[in-house]
Structure formats: structure tokens, C-alpha cells
Amino acid sequence: MAIILEGIDGMGKTTYARKLSNFLNLPYIYFPRPKHKEQNTEEWIRYAFKLMRDYKENFKNFILDRSVISSVVYSYDYYNNYKEALKQVIDMGYYVIFMMPETDRYADFLFIHRYWEVAHLLQEYNPNAVHIQIGERYEYPDTPIKFE
């Protein structure tokens, strides 16, 4: 089981990923971000997909805190057809949990909108591989969500 936690900064992904990792007794991996915001998006996205394939090949079962999805959502080239490429995440066998805010009081409204777009795109592509968890930071249950 390879699980990705995604969502905007400050939603508690890292805290929840570590809880989930302990609960399921799976390794926790923090996905890297580009070193420089100016880094070539296409080059970074290719590298990020390679990392995702390598993780699946080497670890099989793990919890991934962020992924190539974040790289796409936060990129300057978001509307440059990268969204469709994200279906590869599902094709690789990942289960994605999107941690989404209940309110719009977060400053990064643009990124919230992008995450919703990507979440719905992937959910339509394979509803069994995507879960959207709605709540505010620290409102997530102490025990992880139940997988259906």
C-alpha cells in the first residue's frame, strides 16, 4: 500500500502522515520540493515522476508526505497540461488522500482551487484511489481514516 497525503501548506499533512505511518507500521517519506522556484518545471516534473516510480519499486508499502502532485499545483506552469499527466500517479498504484480546508480563510486560495481541480480530476479517473478529507488543521481524528 502506497499512500500519498496532499494539500495546501499548513493543513497538518506531515503530522497526519506520521500518525498514519505509525498506525499502519509503514515507512514515512517526505517528498522533496524543487531547490529553487525558478527551476525548470518540466525538468523537475520528470524528476518527480522518476522518484515516485523509484519509491514504488524500492519500498512497495509506505506513506508519502506530498508528491509530484504538489510540484504541479505549486508550479508556474500549472495550466501547461501537467494536470493530465497526474493520472500516472493513480496508474502507478498510489492511493491519494487530499487534505482540504473546510473554509476559504486560507491565504493561498489559488492553490486551494488547484488542489480541488486535481482532486476531482483524479477522483473521476479512479474513485477507488482517491479520498478527499475535509476539515481544518488539527481537526483530523486521532485514529486514521477508514479505507473502503
Wavefront OBJ file of the C-alpha trace (Angstrom):
o trace
v 0.000 0.000 0.000
v 1.499 3.315 -1.081
v -0.424 6.288 0.310
v 0.127 9.949 -0.567
v -1.086 12.834 1.603
v -1.620 16.047 -0.341
v -2.997 19.526 0.311
v -2.050 23.132 0.903
v 0.638 24.181 3.347
v -0.460 24.184 6.979
v -3.191 21.530 6.755
v -1.357 19.085 9.038
v -0.228 16.639 6.341
v 3.103 15.875 7.992
v 1.548 15.336 11.423
v -1.165 13.128 9.963
v 1.251 11.242 7.685
v 3.407 10.370 10.684
v 0.358 9.242 12.671
v -0.772 7.111 9.750
v 2.742 5.728 9.315
v 2.852 4.665 12.980
v -0.697 3.305 12.922
v -0.099 1.182 9.820
v 3.543 0.446 10.700
v 4.731 1.722 7.301
v 7.792 3.834 6.454
v 7.261 7.602 6.252
v 8.835 9.507 3.328
v 8.833 13.284 2.911
v 8.735 14.155 -0.796
v 11.331 16.805 -1.758
v 10.485 20.155 -3.272
v 12.455 21.912 -6.008
v 15.548 23.629 -4.641
v 14.762 26.850 -6.480
v 11.391 28.238 -7.504
v 12.968 29.165 -10.822
v 13.923 25.548 -11.524
v 12.704 24.328 -14.905
v 9.228 22.931 -14.253
v 9.328 20.277 -16.953
v 12.708 19.024 -15.767
v 11.547 18.918 -12.127
v 8.250 17.152 -13.004
v 10.159 14.453 -14.910
v 12.472 14.017 -11.921
v 9.491 13.906 -9.519
v 7.780 11.173 -11.543
v 11.041 9.195 -11.560
v 11.211 9.489 -7.765
v 7.627 8.239 -7.480
v 8.422 5.194 -9.634
v 11.614 4.537 -7.629
v 9.715 4.712 -4.315
v 7.159 2.156 -5.551
v 9.887 -0.140 -6.825
v 12.070 0.049 -3.710
v 9.591 0.352 -0.832
v 6.259 -1.126 -2.044
v 4.363 -0.070 1.142
v 4.865 3.410 2.614
v 3.325 6.780 3.442
v 4.389 9.676 1.226
v 4.070 13.225 2.539
v 3.405 15.196 -0.668
v 4.267 14.047 -4.182
v 4.574 15.187 -7.776
v 1.009 16.492 -7.321
v 2.345 19.325 -5.120
v 5.038 20.032 -7.671
v 2.373 20.529 -10.325
v -0.062 22.505 -8.146
v 2.615 24.942 -6.972
v 4.313 25.305 -10.374
v 4.219 28.415 -12.525
v 3.290 26.206 -15.489
v 0.215 24.675 -13.821
v -2.004 25.083 -16.873
v 0.595 23.611 -19.225
v -1.090 20.167 -19.484
v 0.651 18.772 -16.405
v -2.681 18.064 -14.702
v -3.488 15.267 -17.149
v -0.069 13.736 -16.524
v -1.006 13.325 -12.860
v -3.220 10.379 -13.793
v 0.071 8.471 -13.917
v 0.146 8.683 -10.104
v -3.011 6.571 -9.983
v -1.707 4.260 -12.726
v 1.406 3.630 -10.592
v -0.860 2.261 -7.867
v -0.837 5.111 -5.362
v -3.796 5.873 -3.072
v -4.121 9.656 -2.642
v -5.640 11.439 0.357
v -6.303 15.128 -0.263
v -6.481 17.102 2.999
v -8.670 20.048 2.096
v -9.783 23.018 4.221
v -13.438 23.407 5.118
v -13.290 27.180 4.808
v -11.671 29.657 2.457
v -9.851 31.566 5.209
v -6.503 30.378 3.939
v -4.326 32.877 2.100
v -3.431 30.545 -0.728
v -6.871 30.457 -2.334
v -5.308 29.920 -5.774
v -3.629 26.724 -4.589
v -6.770 25.506 -2.822
v -8.588 25.888 -6.148
v -5.840 23.988 -7.965
v -5.868 21.168 -5.412
v -9.657 20.846 -5.789
v -9.264 20.658 -9.581
v -6.630 17.945 -9.332
v -8.542 16.018 -6.638
v -11.680 15.939 -8.768
v -9.737 15.057 -11.916
v -8.108 12.079 -10.201
v -11.308 11.071 -8.413
v -13.165 10.974 -11.729
v -10.301 8.960 -13.219
v -10.408 6.347 -10.437
v -12.782 6.949 -7.497
v -11.310 3.985 -5.589
v -7.832 5.521 -5.485
v -8.683 8.985 -4.127
v -10.113 10.186 -0.826
v -10.892 13.828 -0.056
v -10.657 14.565 3.675
v -12.281 17.893 4.560
v -11.504 19.681 7.807
v -9.343 22.271 9.458
v -5.847 21.707 10.787
v -5.813 19.629 13.976
v -9.439 18.580 13.463
v -8.440 15.255 11.971
v -9.239 12.236 14.129
v -6.574 10.627 16.298
v -7.158 7.359 14.509
v -6.617 7.414 10.765
v -9.448 7.326 8.267
v -11.019 4.004 7.382
v -10.130 2.760 3.920
v -13.025 1.453 1.886
l 1 2 3 4 5 6 7 8 9 10 11 12 13 14 15 16 17 18 19 20 21 22 23 24 25 26 27 28 29 30 31 32 33 34 35 36 37 38 39 40 41 42 43 44 45 46 47 48 49 50 51 52 53 54 55 56 57 58 59 60 61 62 63 64 65 66 67 68 69 70 71 72 73 74 75 76 77 78 79 80 81 82 83 84 85 86 87 88 89 90 91 92 93 94 95 96 97 98 99 100 101 102 103 104 105 106 107 108 109 110 111 112 113 114 115 116 117 118 119 120 121 122 123 124 125 126 127 128 129 130 131 132 133 134 135 136 137 138 139 140 141 142 143 144 145 146 147 148
